[in-house]
Structure formats: C-alpha cells, structure tokens
Amino acid sequence: MGRPAGWMEKLTGRGAMRSPGAPSLRNETERLFWMQIATGITSEKAAQVVGVSSAVGSRWFRHRGGMPLFMSNHLSGRYLSFVEREEIGLLRAQSVGVREIARRLERSPSTISRELTRNAATRGGRLEYRASVAQWKAELVAKRPKPAKLITNTRLHQYVQDRLEGKVHDADGREIAGPRQAAFKGRNKPHRSDRKWVNGWSPEQISNRLKIDFPVDESMRISHEAIYQALYIKGRGALKRELVSCLRTGRALRVPRARAQAKAWAHVSEDAMISNRPAEVEDRAVPGHWEGDLIIGLNRSAIGTLVERSTLFTMLVHLPREQGYGLIPRTKNGPALAGYGAVSITNALKRAVNDIPVELWRSLTWDRGKELSDHARFTIESGVKVFFADPHSPWQRGTNENTNGLLRQYFPKGTDLSRWSAQEIQAVAHTLNSRPRKKLGWKTPAEVLNKCIKTIQQSSVATTG
C-alpha cells in the first residue's frame, strides 16, 4: 500500500514537492557568475571563474536575456546560506542537538528546528537532512512569480506591441510594406541585410508617451525596463521574442554596460593614448611621424594605408589571405585568416618599416581598431612607438583620412580588395606619391621624401668622417 494522503505535510509542514533529481547549481553560484559578468568579461570566462562549464554560463546568460535582475543583489544575512546548511548537515550527522547547532551558527533555535523539518529530504518516508536538497527546497519556495503586467493588461500589451512592430504608413495613411526580413533565429539583427520596416519606438519613448496619451488612466503605465524584460527574458511570455529585432540595435540579448565599454578599446593602454604623443608631431616640422588605418572591402578584404605627416608620402600594405581561409570554417575566437588580424597586421607593418630608413620611423598614430591590438610587440620589434586616436575623432588622423578618400578612386567601397597583388597596390601608391601637392609647394611626396633620405645619408657620412 502507498502512503496516506497528506503524509508529506504532516511530516514536514509543507505540501508534496517534486523530486529535485541531480543536485542543481545553486543560486549563490549563479549570483557570483553575474558579479563577474558585471566586470565586462564574457559568459565563458565568467563561468570558468565560478567553476561551472561554459555551456552552463551561456545558458544562464541567454535564459535571463543578459539581465541579472535579482541575481545582482547580495543575499540577505537573514536567510541561511549553503555553507550554513552544510554545517547543519555535518553537526546533525554527529547527533548534535538543535540548540547547540544554533549556538555555533549564532542562529535562533527555532530557525534550525524549522530548517531540519521543512527542508529535509523525505525519501523513504522519514526525514533525512542533506544540505544540497535543503538548499534546492529553500530556493524553490523562495520564488514569488507574478504575472507580467503586459499579460494581465491586454490594452497595454496591444499599445506596446503596436509601437514596436506597427506598420509604416505614409502621410496619407497608406501602408508601406518595405523589405522582407529573414526569419528570426534568436540572433542579433541580420548583418548587412534588409530589416523589417516598423514603427520601432524605443521602450523609453513608449513608457513616456503613455502619460500623454492616457493622462488619467493609471492602468496604462509601464516602465521602459519592464518592456525590456518582457522582450529579453525567456519565459516571461508577455511579448514575442522576435520583437527584439524591432529595437534600433536589434540585439537578441542585453549587453552589460561594462562589456560594451571594455570590448572595443581594451587594447588601448594609457601610455598609448594620443595625448601622450610628442609635441613635435603636431607642427609636422620633423619627418618620421606616420598615420595609419585600413580600407575595408568586400568579403572581409582589406589594404593597410600609411601616410607620413610631413612629406605626405603614402605606403600601401598588402594583406593577403592567411593559409586556410575559405577552407577552415569560421569559429568564435578562432584564427583570423582574412588577412587583417592582429598578428597579420603586425607582421605586415614590420615588413613595411624595413623599406624606409629607421630615422624616418619615429611614431605611428592609428585609429581605435582592434587590428593593431598587438601594438606592444610591434613597438618592441620595430622600435616604432604606436599611439591611438581618441574615439570617434577621425580629424586627429586627418592626413590619413584624406588619403583614404583618394585611394577610394582606385579601391571603391563594396569591391573585393583581395584580388589585387602587392605589385598592383604598390603601383597605386607610386601614382599618389608622384602627384604634385599644393601643401608641398607643388612638389611630389616622393621628391620630398627622397630629399629627407639624402639629408639623413649626408649627415651619417659626415658623422662617420
């Protein structure tokens, strides 16, 4: 015969609970994971720090849509921790009494007594205290799920959804279909592909517009954060998941602020900032200070451009595909085989430096691109100090930007730059260096550079003599 109805409640004071199965990872571990995410590191690295697999870390991040919510808050000391539950389990196995356990843990005896009854394992029809089961039960009962406002308020739900994915209309009210977007697959917006034309209001615009459209109706209120949570968090069910593509960014997951700030410019150290560049660079009186960048083409192709600030001499750096490009499938954090990864760029620049006397290589100012993230090695091996321009400040490399504009006559945007050989791009560089320039008194950059080289050679001969 089975156990009588209600036996669990009589035994533990709680109704029947489903079996936990294998011990799950505790909320405390996930809380530590989100603390690491807040520092700006990836979910894989955060998982490694807290001692769980990368798959678990990715699942946590995706399940919560990149939003930690209550997981970012420290657990109140009012509640028993897993460490305390382990201590209770050990002491109970040693037949230590409830009051002695409470004294050692500095807790109320009633707290310990209630813990040993409510959260004990009940397999076999008797109470047996195990810390992992007790923690699982405590976390399960602590949940207080509430229905989302967008589920209970149909009119508010319709208002928000219309402002996000509503159709585009012209001034006469006629609907404009726009392009067709590829089916949503749980990823970010389509890369360089058509996106669906929608109203596309931001959650903040929707939240504040409600106060104008419904000044008296308090039920028509929702915060912009609640809209974001309805979009990003799996299981909320308030808004369709694919509506994230209607947001301006089109992100499928929330990106932590620290990661967004650190991701782009983590390779720029303080001593490599343009503010630390020598003052002699500004007046262009001393040759040997260069500006550099990449011009990007179709199919992940690129050409490196270098311009000397004083002579306006241009060098083009050939960036051929690395071995295995097109054969080895692209993987996240895999080898950069397109030709302009950090290692490829550094090696190509080192070869370019060797073509000109060392006296004419004093510094190189680059933009914020990650392609020169290996700048420390380049400086050590070539002796050329690298500086990075400020974010969104192309005028700090104005000479290079102007030259890139001239080069687009030969290498238009949207064309494959990998089809050109080193000899062919050097012919283009020679063409630019043979043009008379107003800034140089209608001399050519090649003539001015040759004069500088002769001056250096004469100075070297005189010093030797």
Helices and strands as residue ranges (DSSP letters): H 7-12, H 27-37, H 43-50, H 54-63, G 69-72, H 82-93, H 98-105, H 109-118, H 131-142, H 149-152, H 154-165, E 168-169, E 175-176, H 203-213, H 224-232, G 241-246, H 257-265, G 270-272, G 274-276, G 279-281, E 289-297, E 301-308, E 314-317, H 342-353, G 358-360, E 363-366, G 370-372, H 375-382, E 385-388, G 394-397, H 398-407, G 417-419, H 422-433, G 438-440, H 445-464
